[in-house]
Amino acid sequence: MGLLGHNGSGKTTLLRVLSGVYAPVRGQLKVSGSIASLLDVSMGLDPDATGFENIYLRGILDGLKPAKIRSKIDEIADFSELGDYLNLPVRTYSSGMMLRLAFAISTSIEADIIIMDEWLSVGDAAFSAKAAIRLESIVGKASILVVASHDPSLIQRICNRKITMERGRIISDEPVTTVVVA
């Protein structure tokens, strides 16, 4: 499902409610399945902790048991391509290095429901291409994707339902139609 609308239309607020960051003002929210929220991939990183320590911290914040986190350490480290830098405090990282680590951690969690605020693009060209493949893979495995975007062509490409919002209200809810080029 894709959420479209101008800045301030309520897309991010709705995603935060769906993710459990905010409680609904009215009504109820019932979630069946596990959620991976990619709203702010760098959320929860401790600048004074090492990269490896941050993998554990984020895993715990995401509700993973230590044994599950341990089983993902090598895969996260390999994907991030940070090598020995993972032994250093995150405050010593460049912003690109921090995004690599945060993205590697955030996208290592399998979930039934993926919630994204804009399609993620991180790092240099080579890492960005690798990240795009990984993102396509996790989205493809999820039962439900909810993504907010300003890009109608992205919604057209990856979604089968489009909701347009304005001032916190849904103004349209329609299927995404496939355009056939003759």
C-alpha positions in Angstrom: 0.0 0.0 0.0 1.4 3.4 -0.9 0.6 6.6 0.9 0.7 9.8 -1.2 0.2 13.4 -0.2 2.0 16.7 0.3 4.2 17.5 3.3 1.9 17.7 6.4 -0.8 15.5 4.9 -0.4 12.9 7.7 1.5 10.2 6.0 4.3 9.9 8.5 1.9 10.3 11.5 -0.1 7.4 10.1 3.1 5.3 9.7 4.1 6.1 13.3 0.7 4.9 14.6 1.0 1.7 12.5 4.5 1.2 14.0 3.3 1.7 17.6 5.3 4.9 18.1 2.0 6.9 18.6 -1.3 5.6 20.0 -4.3 6.3 17.9 -6.3 9.4 18.9 -9.5 7.6 18.0 -10.4 4.0 17.3 -8.2 1.0 17.7 -5.2 -0.6 15.9 -4.9 -4.3 15.8 -1.7 -5.8 14.3 -1.4 -9.5 13.3 2.2 -10.3 12.5 5.7 -8.9 13.1 6.5 -5.3 12.0 9.8 -4.0 10.7 9.7 -0.2 10.8 12.1 1.6 8.5 10.9 5.1 9.5 14.3 6.3 10.9 17.0 3.7 10.3 19.5 5.5 12.5 17.1 5.7 15.5 18.5 4.0 18.6 22.2 4.1 17.6 24.4 5.0 20.6 27.3 7.2 19.4 29.5 6.1 22.3 29.0 2.4 21.7 30.9 0.4 19.0 29.3 -0.8 15.8 29.0 -4.3 17.2 27.5 -3.0 20.5 24.9 -1.0 18.4 23.9 -4.1 16.5 23.0 -5.7 19.9 21.3 -2.5 21.1 19.1 -2.1 18.0 18.3 -5.8 18.0 17.1 -5.5 21.6 15.0 -2.4 20.7 13.5 -4.4 17.9 12.5 -7.1 20.4 15.1 -9.8 19.4 16.6 -12.2 21.9 20.4 -12.1 22.3 20.8 -15.5 20.6 18.9 -14.2 17.5 21.1 -11.1 17.4 24.3 -13.2 17.7 23.1 -15.3 14.7 22.8 -12.1 12.6 26.1 -10.4 13.6 28.3 -11.8 10.8 25.6 -11.1 8.1 25.1 -7.5 9.3 28.9 -6.9 9.5 29.4 -8.3 6.0 26.6 -6.3 4.5 27.7 -3.1 6.1 31.3 -3.5 4.7 32.6 -1.6 7.8 35.2 -4.2 8.7 37.4 -3.2 11.7 35.4 0.1 12.1 32.7 -2.0 13.8 35.1 -2.1 16.8 35.1 1.7 17.1 32.6 4.0 18.7 29.9 5.1 16.2 30.7 8.8 16.9 33.9 8.3 14.9 32.0 7.2 11.8 31.3 9.4 8.8 27.5 9.9 8.2 27.8 7.5 5.3 29.3 4.8 7.5 26.6 5.4 10.1 23.9 5.0 7.5 25.5 1.7 6.2 25.5 0.3 9.7 21.9 1.5 10.5 20.6 0.1 7.1 22.4 -3.2 7.6 20.8 -3.6 11.0 17.3 -2.4 10.1 17.0 -4.6 7.0 18.3 -7.8 8.7 15.0 -8.4 10.5 12.5 -10.5 8.7 8.9 -9.3 9.2 5.4 -9.8 8.0 4.8 -6.1 7.7 7.3 -3.5 6.4 6.6 0.2 7.2 8.7 2.7 5.3 8.7 6.5 5.1 10.1 7.0 1.6 12.2 4.4 -0.2 15.6 4.2 1.3 18.7 5.1 -0.6 22.0 5.0 1.2 25.7 5.3 0.6 27.8 5.5 -2.5 26.7 4.1 -5.9 28.0 0.6 -5.3 26.5 0.3 -1.8 23.3 2.0 -2.9 22.8 -0.6 -5.6 23.4 -3.4 -3.1 21.0 -1.8 -0.7 18.3 -1.5 -3.4 18.6 -5.2 -4.1 18.3 -6.0 -0.4 15.3 -3.7 0.0 13.5 -5.2 -2.9 14.1 -8.7 -1.4 12.7 -7.8 2.0 9.8 -6.1 0.5 9.1 -9.1 -1.7 9.1 -11.4 1.3 6.8 -9.3 3.4 3.1 -10.0 3.4 2.3 -6.3 3.7 4.2 -3.2 2.7 3.1 0.3 3.7 5.3 3.0 2.2 4.8 6.8 2.2 6.2 8.7 -0.7 6.0 11.9 -2.8 6.8 9.8 -5.9 3.7 8.5 -7.7 5.9 6.4 -10.1 7.4 4.5 -7.1 3.9 3.8 -5.7 2.9 2.7 -9.2 5.9 0.3 -9.5 5.8 -1.4 -6.0 2.2 -1.1 -4.7 -1.2 -2.5 -5.5 -3.1 0.0 -3.5 -2.8 3.8 -3.3 -4.1 6.0 -0.5 -3.9 9.8 -1.0 -4.0 11.9 2.1 -4.6 15.6 2.8 -4.6 17.3 6.2 -4.7 14.0 8.1 -7.6 12.6 6.1 -7.8 10.0 3.4 -9.2 11.6 0.3 -8.9 8.6 -2.0 -8.3 4.9 -1.6 -7.9 3.0 -4.9 -6.2 0.1 -6.5 -3.0 0.9 -8.5 -3.6 0.3 -12.1 -0.9 -1.2 -14.3 -0.1 0.9 -17.3 0.3 -1.2 -20.5 2.7 0.3 -23.0 1.8 -0.7 -26.6 
